[in-house]
Amino acid sequence: MARAQCFSLMAAALLGALFTSPLQAAEARADTGGLVTSLDSDLSLLFEEDDLFISASQSARTLGKAPAIATVITDKQLQDMGARNIFDALVTVPGFGYSYQNTISTESNIEVRGIKNHMEKVLLMIDGHRINNPFFGSFNHLFDEFPIEQIKRIEVIRGPGSALYGANAFVGVINIIMKKPGDLAGAQLKGGAGNNSRSHGNMLIGTGSADAGFIASYDRLDTKGSRRFIASDALGNSGYTHFWRSTDTAHLIASVDKFTFTGLYLDKRRGTPLSITNMIDTRTRTNNKQAYGTVQYKDEIGDAHLEATLGIDQFEWNTEWQINLPGFTTGHPLLKNRTYSAEMRLQFTPVEEHNLTVGLAQEFQRQFDVRHIVNNVDVSAVFNHNKPAKRQISAVYAQDEWDIRNNLTLTTGIRFDHYNDFGNTTNPRAALVWSASDSVDVKLLYASAFRAPSFLEMYEINNPASVGNPNLQPEKMRTIEAGVVWRITHNYQLSANLFHNRFSERIVQTAPLTINSGGANIWGGEAEFKADWQEHLYGYVNYSYQKSKDSQTQLALPDVPQHRIRIGVNAGLFDDYLNLNTALRWNSRRMRAPGDTRAPMPATTVVDTAVSTDQLMKGLKVSLSAHNLLDAAIYDPSPATVANGYPRPGRTYLAEMEYTF
């Protein structure tokens, strides 16, 4: 009861700060003789980043006029909230959440609009370059802790994006926009330490301009992880989790005239909360790597804009896990994926009031070096875990943005993809955006999307619990949405939307074959109120509702809360000498999977806070952040063999110093 009262008081305090801060802002204006800091000159504030949003249509639009329901998170917001990685930011987005789990494919799930998935139903891009790997179809194996120091902003589409981006843009698209040459002239060094033996260092260097320059970063993270108590594992033993991580990340962008060269390398070693068989485990470890390189050419041809990109990606999976089944002490599967990609896109205005985008894309995916070592013996020839595979993808897409009137825009688009393994898929979209007034935008949206089966789902072999199916078809989604954005004043904005998702051809694991079976219907709505008074004084509150039912059983989809509330306030204290950011996340209870007779997972509340100052000396910033400040004991859904569930980390704190010169 005391903790519940504490949560209630915290929420009330945050809401009170959100609605009483205008008085503080007014006092600040009075103290400066009515001189107000110009929000229009600072693109990193809550409302002014709108003009930067490009992911919804490949052309710059404000969030209110973008043909999608979307969110933008700026680098300033990332710094203010004390974000350690992109997940710390994504959980503030309406309709988004995450949970821990214990499988070979990922250490976390992402929850978007009532659907929990291993991140294969969300497309992650970095500067428009696809990150999801062919084997899992997801990005979370490496990118859940992607560092934030070189990020300029994160653009999030809450809804389908296959009409522009193809596979995996199923329930959402996340596009990380990195800082470019010209954004930093000099160097930035950052280092920090926290509990759980956490240490973090980052170096960012930039020089030159957008026409001729480079920016590069290197990041290192080490932590023993939060040791959480397991009351009873699959064998009835008790003990602690061993979720240690060690990650190296390097990124480079170089530009010369009309060419841009990009490279990324990520190497992550980690333990796991429990073994693959849900036992307390100190031996399971993975060492996964991913790298890519791209070269992009941009040019203006008359009134047309041309972009051409070539890329190569490599993903390496190397996992050694504890099995403890008769005759099998350890399993050690390995494999590599390589993807060659090419894309050409042209934007032009064929007739007045029409902005047309057309594009061609080609990918060749290859899976190789598939090996399996059991009990230190290479059994690849007789007992491999997967197969070598190849996939070729050809795509063509087109989009028209038609300004019917000054206040009415119709965006239509279609994309055709041909896969040499499962065939063809065509995905259209339509978005009507009406500016009812200078302050109100209304949207009606329709889109379809698909998720291609992964190599794991198609080609897994010699596993008594899960067998791949090369005849799988892609998952399909059809979405209808309506939304409104109301800029109440220069300082306040209210947005709301309703959606209906029809999910079909769901890929599920039966006993043991993986098949297409059934789907789901999801209804929901999201609302968000934002307030922005000064550079260091802003806040938000958002609410999400989703109701999802299995289309065959009519039962609610498990493991996802029906209600979510997010509240956040940022304030400059002592004449902006200190910056304080506090956020509260509340999720309603979660239903268990069918057949699990345990009580539903209880509601959860998490409070994060961060305080920082850049006033000690020129170029120096000092920060202290605490995540799960109240050390709430939170568990995520697990099989009945694990008591309570998979434990999330407890209170974690991090002190950091950053010096720019």
BANU-938273 format. One record per residue (C-alpha): x, y, z; residue number from 0; residue in three letters. Coordinates in steps of 0.1 Angstrom, whole numbers, plus 5000, padded with zeros to 4 digits. Example, Ala and Ser with C-alpha at 12.3 -4.5 7.8 and 13.67 -1.06 7.14 Angstrom:
// residues 2
R    x    y    z seq type
R 5123 4955 5078   0  ALA
R 5137 4989 5071   1  SER
END
This chain:
// residues 661
R    x    y    z seq type
R 5000 5000 5000   0  MET
R 5028 5024 5009   1  ALA
R 5045 5018 4975   2  ARG
R 5012 5024 4957   3  ALA
R 5007 5056 4975   4  GLN
R 5042 5066 4966   5  CYS
R 5035 5059 4929   6  PHE
R 5003 5080 4931   7  SER
R 5021 5109 4947   8  LEU
R 5048 5107 4921   9  MET
R 5023 5108 4893  10  ALA
R 5004 5137 4909  11  ALA
R 5036 5156 4913  12  ALA
R 5046 5151 4877  13  LEU
R 5012 5162 4864  14  LEU
R 5013 5191 4888  15  GLY
R 5046 5202 4875  16  ALA
R 5034 5198 4839  17  LEU
R 5004 5221 4844  18  PHE
R 5019 5246 4869  19  THR
R 5051 5253 4850  20  SER
R 5035 5280 4829  21  PRO
R 5035 5301 4860  22  LEU
R 5073 5296 4864  23  GLN
R 5077 5304 4827  24  ALA
R 5057 5336 4831  25  ALA
R 5079 5346 4861  26  GLU
R 5110 5340 4840  27  ALA
R 5097 5362 4813  28  ARG
R 5089 5389 4838  29  ALA
R 5124 5387 4852  30  ASP
R 5139 5393 4817  31  THR
R 5117 5423 4809  32  GLY
R 5094 5402 4787  33  GLY
R 5123 5388 4766  34  LEU
R 5114 5352 4757  35  VAL
R 5138 5326 4744  36  THR
R 5129 5320 4707  37  SER
R 5116 5285 4703  38  LEU
R 5117 5289 4666  39  ASP
R 5155 5292 4667  40  SER
R 5160 5259 4685  41  ASP
R 5151 5229 4664  42  LEU
R 5157 5205 4692  43  SER
R 5126 5214 4712  44  LEU
R 5094 5195 4713  45  LEU
R 5075 5212 4686  46  PHE
R 5102 5227 4663  47  GLU
R 5116 5193 4653  48  GLU
R 5084 5187 4633  49  ASP
R 5099 5202 4602  50  ASP
R 5126 5175 4602  51  LEU
R 5103 5145 4599  52  PHE
R 5110 5126 4566  53  ILE
R 5105 5089 4572  54  SER
R 5068 5089 4565  55  ALA
R 5070 5101 4529  56  SER
R 5108 5106 4521  57  GLN
R 5101 5143 4520  58  SER
R 5102 5169 4548  59  ALA
R 5068 5174 4565  60  ARG
R 5057 5186 4599  61  THR
R 5044 5159 4622  62  LEU
R 5009 5173 4619  63  GLY
R 5010 5171 4581  64  LYS
R 5030 5139 4577  65  ALA
R 5010 5110 4561  66  PRO
R 5015 5088 4592  67  ALA
R 5010 5087 4630  68  ILE
R 5045 5095 4642  69  ALA
R 5069 5106 4669  70  THR
R 5102 5124 4668  71  VAL
R 5128 5122 4696  72  ILE
R 5156 5147 4694  73  THR
R 5192 5145 4706  74  ASP
R 5184 5171 4733  75  LYS
R 5156 5150 4746  76  GLN
R 5178 5119 4747  77  LEU
R 5204 5138 4767  78  GLN
R 5179 5154 4791  79  ASP
R 5162 5121 4799  80  MET
R 5196 5104 4806  81  GLY
R 5189 5078 4779  82  ALA
R 5216 5050 4779  83  ARG
R 5204 5036 4746  84  ASN
R 5175 5038 4721  85  ILE
R 5152 5016 4742  86  PHE
R 5152 5041 4770  87  ASP
R 5138 5066 4745  88  ALA
R 5114 5043 4727  89  LEU
R 5095 5034 4758  90  VAL
R 5083 5070 4760  91  THR
R 5065 5067 4727  92  VAL
R 5027 5061 4728  93  PRO
R 5018 5024 4722  94  GLY
R 5054 5012 4727  95  PHE
R 5068 4989 4754  96  GLY
R 5092 4961 4760  97  TYR
R 5096 4930 4780  98  SER
R 5124 4905 4788  99  TYR
R 5123 4870 4776 100  GLN
R 5146 4840 4773 101  ASN
R 5150 4825 4738 102  THR
R 5178 4820 4713 103  ILE
R 5167 4848 4692 104  SER
R 5166 4879 4714 105  THR
R 5169 4891 4750 106  GLU
R 5139 4914 4748 107  SER
R 5106 4918 4731 108  ASN
R 5091 4950 4717 109  ILE
R 5054 4957 4722 110  GLU
R 5037 4979 4696 111  VAL
R 5000 4986 4695 112  ARG
R 4989 4954 4712 113  GLY
R 5014 4930 4694 114  ILE
R 5044 4915 4712 115  LYS
R 5072 4904 4689 116  ASN
R 5109 4897 4689 117  HIS
R 5114 4929 4669 118  MET
R 5109 4911 4636 119  GLU
R 5076 4931 4631 120  LYS
R 5093 4965 4635 121  VAL
R 5118 4978 4609 122  LEU
R 5149 4995 4622 123  LEU
R 5169 5018 4599 124  MET
R 5199 5040 4604 125  ILE
R 5198 5069 4580 126  ASP
R 5174 5049 4559 127  GLY
R 5196 5018 4558 128  HIS
R 5178 4985 4569 129  ARG
R 5192 4969 4600 130  ILE
R 5170 4938 4605 131  ASN
R 5190 4906 4597 132  ASN
R 5178 4877 4575 133  PRO
R 5183 4849 4601 134  PHE
R 5160 4863 4629 135  PHE
R 5143 4890 4609 136  GLY
R 5149 4913 4639 137  SER
R 5174 4938 4651 138  PHE
R 5174 4934 4688 139  ASN
R 5202 4909 4691 140  HIS
R 5226 4937 4689 141  LEU
R 5209 4971 4686 142  PHE
R 5187 4972 4718 143  ASP
R 5216 4990 4735 144  GLU
R 5227 5011 4706 145  PHE
R 5244 5042 4720 146  PRO
R 5229 5076 4716 147  ILE
R 5259 5099 4714 148  GLU
R 5260 5102 4676 149  GLN
R 5222 5102 4672 150  ILE
R 5206 5135 4660 151  LYS
R 5171 5123 4662 152  ARG
R 5149 5092 4662 153  ILE
R 5119 5091 4639 154  GLU
R 5092 5066 4648 155  VAL
R 5062 5056 4626 156  ILE
R 5035 5041 4647 157  ARG
R 5019 5019 4620 158  GLY
R 5028 5001 4587 159  PRO
R 5055 5013 4564 160  GLY
R 5058 4985 4538 161  SER
R 5045 5007 4509 162  ALA
R 5079 5025 4511 163  LEU
R 5102 5003 4530 164  TYR
R 5092 4967 4523 165  GLY
R 5095 4938 4547 166  ALA
R 5094 4941 4585 167  ASN
R 5077 4976 4584 168  ALA
R 5047 4958 4599 169  PHE
R 5036 4976 4630 170  VAL
R 5062 5003 4631 171  GLY
R 5093 5019 4616 172  VAL
R 5122 5033 4636 173  ILE
R 5146 5055 4616 174  ASN
R 5177 5067 4635 175  ILE
R 5191 5098 4620 176  ILE
R 5228 5102 4628 177  MET
R 5248 5134 4632 178  LYS
R 5265 5142 4599 179  LYS
R 5297 5159 4588 180  PRO
R 5293 5196 4598 181  GLY
R 5273 5188 4629 182  ASP
R 5304 5187 4651 183  LEU
R 5337 5205 4646 184  ALA
R 5360 5191 4672 185  GLY
R 5358 5162 4696 186  ALA
R 5336 5150 4724 187  GLN
R 5347 5126 4751 188  LEU
R 5324 5109 4775 189  LYS
R 5329 5084 4803 190  GLY
R 5309 5071 4832 191  GLY
R 5303 5044 4857 192  ALA
R 5274 5030 4877 193  GLY
R 5263 5001 4898 194  ASN
R 5264 4965 4885 195  ASN
R 5300 4972 4876 196  SER
R 5288 4993 4847 197  ARG
R 5314 5013 4828 198  SER
R 5308 5033 4796 199  HIS
R 5330 5054 4773 200  GLY
R 5324 5072 4741 201  ASN
R 5345 5092 4717 202  MET
R 5330 5114 4689 203  LEU
R 5351 5133 4664 204  ILE
R 5340 5155 4635 205  GLY
R 5356 5179 4611 206  THR
R 5348 5197 4578 207  GLY
R 5314 5204 4563 208  SER
R 5285 5186 4548 209  ALA
R 5303 5189 4514 210  ASP
R 5336 5176 4526 211  ALA
R 5341 5162 4560 212  GLY
R 5337 5133 4584 213  PHE
R 5322 5123 4618 214  ILE
R 5332 5092 4636 215  ALA
R 5324 5076 4670 216  SER
R 5336 5047 4691 217  TYR
R 5316 5034 4721 218  ASP
R 5324 5008 4747 219  ARG
R 5300 4994 4773 220  LEU
R 5307 4968 4801 221  ASP
R 5284 4957 4828 222  THR
R 5278 4926 4850 223  LYS
R 5241 4933 4847 224  GLY
R 5215 4934 4874 225  SER
R 5216 4902 4895 226  ARG
R 5179 4893 4900 227  ARG
R 5167 4865 4922 228  PHE
R 5150 4835 4907 229  ILE
R 5128 4817 4933 230  ALA
R 5125 4786 4912 231  SER
R 5137 4777 4877 232  ASP
R 5127 4747 4855 233  ALA
R 5145 4723 4878 234  LEU
R 5132 4739 4910 235  GLY
R 5165 4755 4919 236  ASN
R 5168 4791 4931 237  SER
R 5196 4816 4923 238  GLY
R 5205 4847 4905 239  TYR
R 5205 4858 4868 240  THR
R 5239 4863 4850 241  HIS
R 5230 4890 4824 242  PHE
R 5264 4905 4818 243  TRP
R 5271 4925 4786 244  ARG
R 5302 4939 4768 245  SER
R 5297 4959 4736 246  THR
R 5319 4977 4711 247  ASP
R 5303 5001 4686 248  THR
R 5321 5021 4659 249  ALA
R 5304 5044 4633 250  HIS
R 5318 5066 4605 251  LEU
R 5302 5090 4580 252  ILE
R 5324 5107 4554 253  ALA
R 5312 5130 4527 254  SER
R 5329 5142 4495 255  VAL
R 5309 5165 4472 256  ASP
R 5279 5144 4461 257  LYS
R 5291 5111 4477 258  PHE
R 5285 5099 4513 259  THR
R 5303 5069 4527 260  PHE
R 5290 5052 4558 261  THR
R 5303 5023 4579 262  GLY
R 5292 5007 4612 263  LEU
R 5306 4978 4633 264  TYR
R 5290 4964 4664 265  LEU
R 5303 4935 4685 266  ASP
R 5283 4924 4715 267  LYS
R 5291 4897 4741 268  ARG
R 5265 4888 4767 269  ARG
R 5252 4863 4792 270  GLY
R 5215 4854 4796 271  THR
R 5190 4857 4824 272  PRO
R 5183 4820 4822 273  LEU
R 5194 4791 4799 274  SER
R 5174 4782 4768 275  ILE
R 5157 4755 4790 276  THR
R 5148 4780 4817 277  ASN
R 5175 4770 4842 278  MET
R 5198 4792 4862 279  ILE
R 5228 4794 4841 280  ASP
R 5263 4808 4842 281  THR
R 5277 4793 4810 282  ARG
R 5253 4805 4782 283  THR
R 5270 4833 4763 284  ARG
R 5267 4848 4729 285  THR
R 5291 4868 4707 286  ASN
R 5272 4884 4679 287  ASN
R 5285 4909 4654 288  LYS
R 5270 4931 4627 289  GLN
R 5286 4955 4602 290  ALA
R 5277 4974 4572 291  TYR
R 5291 4998 4546 292  GLY
R 5273 5020 4522 293  THR
R 5281 5045 4495 294  VAL
R 5254 5070 4485 295  GLN
R 5253 5094 4456 296  TYR
R 5229 5124 4456 297  LYS
R 5223 5149 4428 298  ASP
R 5199 5175 4416 299  GLU
R 5189 5171 4380 300  ILE
R 5169 5201 4371 301  GLY
R 5139 5201 4395 302  ASP
R 5145 5164 4403 303  ALA
R 5164 5148 4432 304  HIS
R 5182 5116 4426 305  LEU
R 5196 5092 4452 306  GLU
R 5215 5060 4445 307  ALA
R 5229 5037 4472 308  THR
R 5250 5005 4473 309  LEU
R 5254 4986 4505 310  GLY
R 5269 4954 4520 311  ILE
R 5259 4940 4554 312  ASP
R 5272 4911 4575 313  GLN
R 5256 4895 4606 314  PHE
R 5274 4868 4626 315  GLU
R 5256 4847 4652 316  TRP
R 5278 4827 4677 317  ASN
R 5260 4813 4707 318  THR
R 5270 4787 4733 319  GLU
R 5242 4776 4756 320  TRP
R 5236 4752 4784 321  GLN
R 5211 4725 4776 322  ILE
R 5214 4698 4803 323  ASN
R 5195 4673 4784 324  LEU
R 5206 4636 4783 325  PRO
R 5237 4634 4761 326  GLY
R 5237 4672 4754 327  PHE
R 5256 4694 4779 328  THR
R 5262 4723 4756 329  THR
R 5250 4734 4722 330  GLY
R 5271 4758 4701 331  HIS
R 5253 4770 4668 332  PRO
R 5271 4794 4645 333  LEU
R 5263 4811 4612 334  LEU
R 5268 4841 4591 335  LYS
R 5244 4863 4569 336  ASN
R 5256 4886 4542 337  ARG
R 5233 4910 4523 338  THR
R 5242 4930 4491 339  TYR
R 5218 4959 4484 340  SER
R 5212 4985 4458 341  ALA
R 5185 5012 4456 342  GLU
R 5178 5041 4433 343  MET
R 5152 5067 4441 344  ARG
R 5140 5098 4421 345  LEU
R 5118 5126 4434 346  GLN
R 5103 5151 4410 347  PHE
R 5073 5172 4401 348  THR
R 5058 5159 4369 349  PRO
R 5029 5183 4370 350  VAL
R 5020 5212 4393 351  GLU
R 5008 5201 4428 352  GLU
R 5022 5166 4425 353  HIS
R 5054 5154 4442 354  ASN
R 5063 5120 4428 355  LEU
R 5087 5095 4443 356  THR
R 5097 5064 4423 357  VAL
R 5123 5038 4433 358  GLY
R 5139 5005 4425 359  LEU
R 5155 4982 4451 360  ALA
R 5174 4950 4449 361  GLN
R 5188 4927 4476 362  GLU
R 5207 4894 4476 363  PHE
R 5208 4876 4510 364  GLN
R 5231 4847 4517 365  ARG
R 5234 4824 4547 366  GLN
R 5266 4805 4550 367  PHE
R 5292 4790 4574 368  ASP
R 5263 4772 4592 369  VAL
R 5278 4750 4619 370  ARG
R 5268 4732 4651 371  HIS
R 5291 4721 4679 372  ILE
R 5277 4698 4706 373  VAL
R 5298 4688 4736 374  ASN
R 5328 4704 4719 375  ASN
R 5324 4681 4689 376  VAL
R 5315 4695 4654 377  ASP
R 5284 4677 4643 378  VAL
R 5275 4700 4614 379  SER
R 5276 4672 4589 380  ALA
R 5250 4651 4607 381  VAL
R 5232 4673 4632 382  PHE
R 5233 4709 4620 383  ASN
R 5208 4734 4634 384  HIS
R 5200 4753 4601 385  ASN
R 5208 4753 4564 386  LYS
R 5228 4774 4540 387  PRO
R 5202 4796 4522 388  ALA
R 5199 4823 4495 389  LYS
R 5172 4849 4489 390  ARG
R 5168 4874 4461 391  GLN
R 5145 4904 4465 392  ILE
R 5135 4928 4437 393  SER
R 5112 4957 4444 394  ALA
R 5097 4987 4427 395  VAL
R 5077 5015 4444 396  TYR
R 5060 5047 4437 397  ALA
R 5044 5075 4458 398  GLN
R 5024 5106 4448 399  ASP
R 5019 5135 4472 400  GLU
R 4990 5155 4456 401  TRP
R 4983 5190 4471 402  ASP
R 4946 5191 4461 403  ILE
R 4943 5224 4478 404  ARG
R 4965 5245 4501 405  ASN
R 4950 5227 4531 406  ASN
R 4944 5193 4516 407  LEU
R 4970 5167 4506 408  THR
R 4964 5131 4494 409  LEU
R 4994 5108 4495 410  THR
R 4991 5075 4477 411  THR
R 5017 5048 4472 412  GLY
R 5023 5013 4463 413  ILE
R 5052 4988 4464 414  ARG
R 5057 4955 4447 415  PHE
R 5082 4930 4461 416  ASP
R 5093 4898 4445 417  HIS
R 5110 4871 4466 418  TYR
R 5125 4841 4449 419  ASN
R 5114 4818 4478 420  ASP
R 5078 4827 4486 421  PHE
R 5067 4848 4456 422  GLY
R 5052 4883 4453 423  ASN
R 5036 4908 4476 424  THR
R 5020 4941 4468 425  THR
R 5013 4968 4495 426  ASN
R 4994 5000 4489 427  PRO
R 4989 5030 4511 428  ARG
R 4967 5061 4511 429  ALA
R 4967 5091 4534 430  ALA
R 4944 5122 4534 431  LEU
R 4956 5151 4555 432  VAL
R 4933 5181 4559 433  TRP
R 4945 5212 4576 434  SER
R 4912 5223 4591 435  ALA
R 4928 5255 4603 436  SER
R 4962 5269 4610 437  ASP
R 4963 5249 4642 438  SER
R 4944 5217 4634 439  VAL
R 4954 5188 4611 440  ASP
R 4931 5158 4605 441  VAL
R 4943 5125 4590 442  LYS
R 4927 5095 4575 443  LEU
R 4951 5067 4567 444  LEU
R 4951 5032 4552 445  TYR
R 4980 5009 4546 446  ALA
R 4990 4973 4542 447  SER
R 5022 4956 4553 448  ALA
R 5040 4923 4553 449  PHE
R 5067 4905 4572 450  ARG
R 5088 4880 4553 451  ALA
R 5095 4847 4571 452  PRO
R 5130 4846 4585 453  SER
R 5157 4820 4577 454  PHE
R 5152 4806 4612 455  LEU
R 5115 4800 4606 456  GLU
R 5121 4785 4572 457  MET
R 5152 4763 4576 458  TYR
R 5156 4753 4612 459  GLU
R 5163 4715 4615 460  ILE
R 5171 4688 4640 461  ASN
R 5152 4705 4668 462  ASN
R 5125 4684 4684 463  PRO
R 5107 4715 4696 464  ALA
R 5108 4736 4664 465  SER
R 5111 4727 4628 466  VAL
R 5114 4753 4599 467  GLY
R 5090 4754 4570 468  ASN
R 5103 4765 4536 469  PRO
R 5067 4769 4523 470  ASN
R 5059 4797 4548 471  LEU
R 5041 4827 4534 472  GLN
R 5046 4863 4547 473  PRO
R 5025 4877 4575 474  GLU
R 5001 4904 4564 475  LYS
R 4987 4935 4581 476  MET
R 4959 4959 4570 477  ARG
R 4955 4991 4590 478  THR
R 4930 5019 4591 479  ILE
R 4937 5050 4612 480  GLU
R 4922 5084 4619 481  ALA
R 4941 5111 4638 482  GLY
R 4941 5148 4647 483  VAL
R 4968 5172 4658 484  VAL
R 4958 5204 4676 485  TRP
R 4984 5231 4683 486  ARG
R 4964 5247 4710 487  ILE
R 4989 5276 4714 488  THR
R 5026 5281 4707 489  HIS
R 5033 5262 4739 490  ASN
R 5007 5234 4739 491  TYR
R 4998 5206 4715 492  GLN
R 4973 5178 4717 493  LEU
R 4973 5148 4694 494  SER
R 4950 5118 4693 495  ALA
R 4943 5088 4670 496  ASN
R 4923 5057 4666 497  LEU
R 4934 5025 4647 498  PHE
R 4923 4991 4637 499  HIS
R 4948 4964 4626 500  ASN
R 4938 4932 4609 501  ARG
R 4966 4907 4612 502  PHE
R 4966 4875 4591 503  SER
R 4988 4846 4580 504  GLU
R 5004 4847 4614 505  ARG
R 5036 4826 4616 506  ILE
R 5034 4804 4646 507  VAL
R 5053 4774 4660 508  GLN
R 5031 4743 4665 509  THR
R 5044 4710 4677 510  ALA
R 5069 4712 4661 511  PRO
R 5063 4726 4626 512  LEU
R 5063 4763 4620 513  THR
R 5032 4773 4600 514  ILE
R 5009 4801 4589 515  ASN
R 4978 4800 4610 516  SER
R 4952 4826 4620 517  GLY
R 4959 4862 4630 518  GLY
R 4945 4889 4652 519  ALA
R 4922 4919 4653 520  ASN
R 4935 4949 4672 521  ILE
R 4916 4981 4681 522  TRP
R 4932 5010 4699 523  GLY
R 4938 5046 4705 524  GLY
R 4965 5069 4716 525  GLU
R 4965 5105 4729 526  ALA
R 4993 5128 4739 527  GLU
R 4995 5163 4754 528  PHE
R 5028 5182 4751 529  LYS
R 5038 5215 4767 530  ALA
R 5069 5235 4758 531  ASP
R 5076 5268 4774 532  TRP
R 5114 5273 4773 533  GLN
R 5145 5254 4762 534  GLU
R 5147 5236 4796 535  HIS
R 5111 5236 4806 536  LEU
R 5088 5211 4788 537  TYR
R 5067 5180 4795 538  GLY
R 5043 5155 4781 539  TYR
R 5016 5130 4792 540  VAL
R 5004 5103 4769 541  ASN
R 4979 5074 4771 542  TYR
R 4976 5043 4750 543  SER
R 4948 5018 4748 544  TYR
R 4947 4986 4727 545  GLN
R 4924 4956 4727 546  LYS
R 4936 4926 4707 547  SER
R 4919 4893 4700 548  LYS
R 4931 4861 4683 549  ASP
R 4910 4858 4651 550  SER
R 4905 4821 4657 551  GLN
R 4900 4817 4695 552  THR
R 4887 4852 4701 553  GLN
R 4909 4852 4732 554  LEU
R 4929 4883 4741 555  ALA
R 4965 4882 4729 556  LEU
R 4987 4875 4759 557  PRO
R 5016 4894 4776 558  ASP
R 5006 4929 4764 559  VAL
R 4990 4955 4787 560  PRO
R 4957 4970 4776 561  GLN
R 4965 5005 4790 562  HIS
R 4997 5025 4792 563  ARG
R 5004 5059 4807 564  ILE
R 5036 5079 4803 565  ARG
R 5043 5112 4821 566  ILE
R 5075 5132 4817 567  GLY
R 5087 5167 4829 568  VAL
R 5119 5185 4822 569  ASN
R 5128 5216 4842 570  ALA
R 5158 5239 4845 571  GLY
R 5166 5247 4882 572  LEU
R 5185 5276 4898 573  PHE
R 5185 5297 4867 574  ASP
R 5191 5266 4845 575  ASP
R 5223 5257 4864 576  TYR
R 5208 5222 4868 577  LEU
R 5185 5203 4845 578  ASN
R 5161 5178 4861 579  LEU
R 5142 5153 4840 580  ASN
R 5117 5128 4856 581  THR
R 5095 5103 4838 582  ALA
R 5069 5078 4850 583  LEU
R 5057 5048 4831 584  ARG
R 5026 5028 4841 585  TRP
R 5014 4996 4824 586  ASN
R 4982 4978 4833 587  SER
R 4981 4941 4841 588  ARG
R 4990 4916 4814 589  ARG
R 4971 4884 4807 590  MET
R 4989 4851 4807 591  ARG
R 4991 4828 4776 592  ALA
R 4962 4804 4771 593  PRO
R 4966 4773 4793 594  GLY
R 4986 4792 4819 595  ASP
R 4964 4791 4850 596  THR
R 4985 4816 4870 597  ARG
R 4970 4850 4879 598  ALA
R 4976 4878 4853 599  PRO
R 5009 4897 4856 600  MET
R 5002 4927 4879 601  PRO
R 5003 4963 4868 602  ALA
R 5038 4980 4868 603  THR
R 5051 5014 4875 604  THR
R 5086 5026 4868 605  VAL
R 5102 5060 4876 606  VAL
R 5133 5073 4859 607  ASP
R 5151 5105 4866 608  THR
R 5182 5124 4855 609  ALA
R 5200 5155 4866 610  VAL
R 5227 5173 4847 611  SER
R 5247 5205 4845 612  THR
R 5269 5221 4818 613  ASP
R 5277 5252 4839 614  GLN
R 5308 5240 4858 615  LEU
R 5332 5250 4830 616  MET
R 5331 5256 4793 617  LYS
R 5326 5223 4773 618  GLY
R 5320 5201 4804 619  LEU
R 5287 5184 4812 620  LYS
R 5281 5163 4842 621  VAL
R 5251 5140 4846 622  SER
R 5236 5115 4871 623  LEU
R 5207 5092 4860 624  SER
R 5187 5066 4878 625  ALA
R 5165 5041 4861 626  HIS
R 5138 5022 4880 627  ASN
R 5145 5048 4908 628  LEU
R 5121 5031 4933 629  LEU
R 5136 4996 4927 630  ASP
R 5102 4982 4917 631  ALA
R 5102 4944 4914 632  ALA
R 5089 4938 4879 633  ILE
R 5085 4905 4861 634  TYR
R 5078 4897 4825 635  ASP
R 5058 4867 4813 636  PRO
R 5075 4833 4814 637  SER
R 5065 4796 4811 638  PRO
R 5050 4782 4843 639  ALA
R 5083 4764 4850 640  THR
R 5098 4798 4861 641  VAL
R 5083 4812 4893 642  ALA
R 5069 4847 4890 643  ASN
R 5084 4854 4856 644  GLY
R 5115 4868 4840 645  TYR
R 5129 4895 4863 646  PRO
R 5137 4930 4850 647  ARG
R 5167 4949 4863 648  PRO
R 5163 4967 4896 649  GLY
R 5175 5002 4903 650  ARG
R 5204 5012 4881 651  THR
R 5223 5044 4883 652  TYR
R 5250 5060 4861 653  LEU
R 5273 5090 4866 654  ALA
R 5289 5105 4835 655  GLU
R 5311 5133 4824 656  MET
R 5312 5147 4789 657  GLU
R 5338 5172 4775 658  TYR
R 5335 5189 4741 659  THR
R 5364 5208 4726 660  PHE
END
